[in-house]
Structure formats: structure tokens, C-alpha cells
Amino acid sequence: MKTIIAPVDFSDASANAVLFAAELSKRASAHLIIVHVMGESEGVTEAKNKLKNIESDLKKSFGSGLKCQSSVLRGDLVDALKETIAFQQPDLIVMGTKGASGLKRILIGSNTVDVISKTKVAVLVIPEEARFEHFNRKGKNRIVFATDLDAVENEKALELLREIALLIVEPLVKVLSVRPEGSNIDYLKRMERKALLSLFNPEIPSENATVFSHNVMSGINYYLSSHPDTGLIAMIARDSGQLIQKHYTREMASHTHLPLLVLHDDKK
């Protein structure tokens, strides 16, 4: 992981996400780029000053060794990010989100969800209430990789998940699949599960887990509620597949209270 982009809108949610991005950048020796897309009523000087203050605060907190820069962008958030992505070629985007529920969530939508849907870069979604310090203790070291067990073509996506897992203190990976009661998985899915587990072993302990449910999101949420030591959820966003499709990752990103890593199966 060489480059991380952290979009900010100067809200508490984005400020919290920047702390995650800075900690990850420091641990991975990656370059952190903080970007702000200006609104119509904002002034350039004001935005630049706010970004410089963020940089200064981060270097005080994380040390002068943190490789960090900031940039002011104009226009639509997704379009501006796409231009930055094309130039910087980031490995990861870290974005904050403030949870909404019910009709409000459906109507308002989310900038974070738009970025997941319209770019091909992995996105780490950070809810406002999440804290990176949880990764520094054993009580939040479970990583749940929710998957439909279809083959993942983009090997870089899985490599990124493994790299992030190695940044967590004593990580434990659970490869979680949800399927209807009484159903079985075929040979190809069993082989894919075996391959996923071998990706992490022996450096990272990993095991498979199964929840029986006719509703994917209900199954995932049941597992998460049963395992409070979970510190990170990971999912693959793809257009096809029997279970974990893009709309599930969008739904999870809209209301999760845990950090969510959304990976893309499409090769860049």
C-alpha cells in the first residue's frame, strides 16, 4: 500500500476518518493525500488554511515522519476524485460516514456510497463512532470477510485486505458465507473458500464461518451482533454474483457501525 486518499468535508465524521487514514499511512509507510472538494460558497484560501491545520495537527499527533499532503479540488465529488485517482493511483480511499436510517437513508444517500459505486478503488468506510484505537487491543481484532465464495479475479484486492489485516494487532480472519438453511456449497465454492483461507495462513489465523439465512444482510448482521470482538468488515463489490452484490455493500456502507472495507473485483 503506497498511497491513501482521504476526502474531508471538515465534519466530525471526516475528521475521525482522517485519523484512521493517518494511522494506516504511518503503519504502512504510505503517502497520505487529504483532499477537499469545495462547495459553491467556499473560498479557496479558507479551505486551504483548514487543510493545512489538519496536516499540522496530524503531524503533531503521528510524528513528522507521516508523509502527508493536502489538495483543494473543485466540482462534483466523484468527478474530482476520479481525476485525482487517475493522477495519484491510490491503493485505498478512506472516507467517513454519519449513519442515517430508514427513509432518511434511502432519500439522502451518501457521498461515501457514491464513491463506492462509481470508482474502482478500494474504500475503507469509517463510521463516526468507530475508533482506530480498537485495533490496538485484542478485543477488536476479528476481521469478517463476507463473501459469496465466487472466485475473485482481482488478486490485488485480496492482497490489500491481507496487508490491512497485518496492520491490526493479533488479527483473526473469519471468511463468512451466508446461505439458506439446508443448502450445500458446490465444489468450486469449497475450493474458493480454501484458497481464501490459505491467503491469510499461516501469518494470520483464519477460519471459515457459515450463517444460514435467506436474507444476506440479516445473516451478516446476526453474525456481527454475535461477535462483539469484530473490528473490521470486508466485502467485495461486484455487479454479478449470487449473494454479495454491489447493493449489499452499499446498504452495509450506509448504516454500519464498524469500519467496512469495500473491495472491487474489477481489475483496474
Secondary structure, 3 states (H helix, E strand, C coil): CCEEEEECCCCHHHHHHHHHHHHHHHHHCCEEEEEEECCCCCCHHHHHHHHHHHHHHHHHHHCCCCCEEEEEECCCHHHHHHHHHHHHCCCEEEEEECCCCHHHHHHHCCHHHHHHHHCCCEEEEEECCCCHHHHHCHHHCEEEEECCCCCCCCHHHHHHHHHHHHCCCCCEEEEEEEECCCCCCCHHHHHHHHHHHHHHCCCCCEEEEEEECCCHHHHHHHHHHHCCCEEEEEEEECCCCCCCCHHHHHHHHHHCCCCEEEEECCCC
